[in-house]
Each structure stands twice: as C-alpha cells, then as structure tokens.
Amino acid sequence: MPVRRKYSSEVPTIPDEYDFLYPKFFLENPKKQSKVENVLRPLVLGRYGVFKIKEVFINELELGLQKNPKRQSSLQMENTFLPGLPNGTEHGEFLALDLGGTNFRVIHVVLKKNVSLPEYFIKYYSVPESTRLGPGEFLFDFLASCIDDFLTERDLCARKLNLGFCFSFPMTQEALNKGILVSWTKSFNCSGVVGNDAVQMLKEALDRKGVSTVNIVAVVNDTTGTLVKGAYVDHNCFIGMILGTGSNACYLEKVENMPKYEEHLSAIKEVVVDIEWGAFGDNGVLNFMKTEFDNAVDSNSLLVGSFTFEKMFSGKFLGELVRNVLVKLIREGLLFDGRASETLLTQQTFTTADVSAFE
C-alpha cells in the first residue's frame, strides 16, 4: 500500500512578512478607492484562498499518482524514467538542446569529475513564428539545421556525442529517450507532432540533414532539467520549478507512493515526477478562484480551456491579465479619466515586461 502523506488541516496564520497577500493602496478620493478595490478584490486570495488551493493541489497530486482514481486529476504526474539525481561525479562531453520558447539553444557541455562548475558553450537560434506554427516536420528540420551549424562552428562534426533534449512541452514518457507530445503550449502549435515521439522526429530530421554522430539518450522538459542542474550544484535539491513564459514543477518521489507506475518501476525506489501543473484546474477544481479577467485571457488564448493555472500568473499571460484589469478600470471611469488608447484596447499589446517596468 502507498504511504499516505500527512498534512496539517489547520488554516495557517499568515505572518506579517506575507503582507503581499493583502495589497494596499491609497487614493485621495475614498469613494473612488472603494470602487477600485471592488474591481481588484476577486484577484486577492488571502490566507483562506491560499489554504484552499493547497488542499485542492494535494488532492489532485495524489489522484494523479493513483492507478484507478475515482476521477481524473488535472495534474498529469508524469513518470520521467529518471531514477535518481546527479552526485557530482559525472564527467564527459555532451550536447544539450533546449526548446520551449522563441529561442532554441544548442549547448556543448563539458563535465569534469568532482568539479561543480561545468563548462558551457552556447548558441541561440531564434525560431520564426512560421516555424512555430507550421508543419512539425519543418520545425524538426529547423532544429537539425541548427545542430549541424553548431557542430560545424565548434568543430565537433567528427565527434560522437550523447545528446540530452530539453523539450519543454507536456509529454507522456515511455522511456528516458521516448517522449510522446500531449499538447503544444505557449507560442507553438505545429501540426503532425501531437501523439508522436519528439525524439524520433528529431532523429529523422538529423538523418535527413546527414548528421550521424549524435546519439539522443534522454528527453526531459525544462522543469526536470532545472532539477537535475540544481541537484548537480546542491545535493539537497529535490524540487525543480519553472516560473517564466510558462510554469511547471517536478520533484523526486518514492515509487511506493506511485501505484500508477509501480509495474514499470519495480526495480527502483525513487523517480522524478513531472507534475505538469500548468494544467492544474483544467477539470474545474480551481473555478472558485477564477475571475472575469482570467476568463477573458483564456477565451482569447491559443488553447482555450487549457493550462488554467499557468494562465493566472505566468510570463506569457500576466501582461494580458493586467491589460484586462486596466481596461475595466478605464471603462468604469476609474483610470485615465475613462479614456483608453486603441493600443491598450488591443489584445496582446501589453506584456509582462511592461508590467515589470512600471511596477
């Protein structure tokens, strides 16, 4: 039987240093301030809201690890087939790829035994929008061309190198080097890739390009990659989290807590689990905290009804969320004397970088 975790059921007292849960501002006009606060109030969770999210998250997490849950969890809780974390003794030369945003990175990594700072040689390649939204074969041909360019530039064409592929999208992993794309996220929506193995598609593209010295040994997403790097630097690191264009987390779990995968993992005690918490709430469990602004962002997004949690705070969506709030304040005559520019009224014109700049 899996060992059930023990959690406190008490609503915590929020210390003074967590004052950000209760943001305060002051206007000279008390009546206007009250109206602005009414618009913003649904966005403020407070300690009870935070505690409820914690309870729902734990329940979804445990459902996602069950073999036959009473209902489907919104958390994928994916087995990464990674049975442990680095201990600092690893050494050798490798290639690493990082695909997840508008920039694609190819990296030559040199690990030296018992040296905590690896050597990195990195080159960035901008992925055009037409490639991010076109046929999947075109995307992988583009990646293969970038790899070939990098190998040529680094004079590595004749070297046999193992490669780790950081593919930062939801996958169902069937082996350490086999990842089936579940869905695209962020700014990608290539046809012909969902339901297929990203590693195999990259191998085929490399074959078409004539690159034969590279061996793809592992595919992970950016969250797992972050945990591996963190554990390499600090052996007490067991959780990886991404808070950027998108958001996700992973952690090292005991196999005895994973009935869903026990038949595949009988020979090991621990494995890294990819939570895929960007989709947390897609089944409605977070509807209690969704606001009209969240609904507006979702309805105008590329993947409507998906990645509920990610759309509430990640870098790709935060600017649009704030823009919707500003538009409502303007329309109610509470900001800019009720006058809005055409730019502000246009979707996707206000970025998270803009929010950071004036905040």
Buried (B, 14 or more C-beta within 10 A) or exposed (E): EBEEEEEEEEEEEBEEEEEEEEEEEEEEEEEEBEBBBEBBEEBEBEBEEBBBBBEBBEEBBBBBBBEEBEEEBBBBBBBBBBBEBBEBEEEEEBBBBBBBBEEBBBBBBEBEEEEEEBEEEEBEBEBEEEBBBBEBBBBBBBBBBBBBEBBEEBEBBEEEBBBBBBBBBBBBBEEBBBBBBBBBBBBBBBEBBBEEBBBBBBBBBBEEBEBEBBEBBBBBBBBBBBBBBBBBEEEEBBBBBBEBBBBBBBBBBEBEBBBBBBEBBEEEEBBBBBBBBBBBBBBEBBEEBBBEBBEBBBEEBBBEEBBBBBBBEBBBBBBBBBBBBBBBBBEEEBBEEEEBEEEBEEEEBBBBEBBEEEE
